[in-house]
């Protein structure tokens, strides 16, 4: 999972750099800092996991609310029909 996110990050970065302009730029070589890449990758993974968890909780809350509404409607129906 980490490598997929990292690969997407790299592709997006290079795509953005390619789209910046038509002029060739002189780029100084930089040392690749693997700690920075790993921390970015971990941050991205944490964010994805947080979004996933939040979405799951939201869906669960919606399901519970629907169940409660259905139960209340059932109770109302039973009350109406029990008096008749």
Buried (B, 14 or more C-beta within 10 A) or exposed (E): EEEEBBEEBEEEEEEEEEEEEEEEEEEEEEEEEEEEEEEBBEEBBEEEEEEEEEEEEEEEEEEEEEEEEEEEEEEEEEEEEEEE
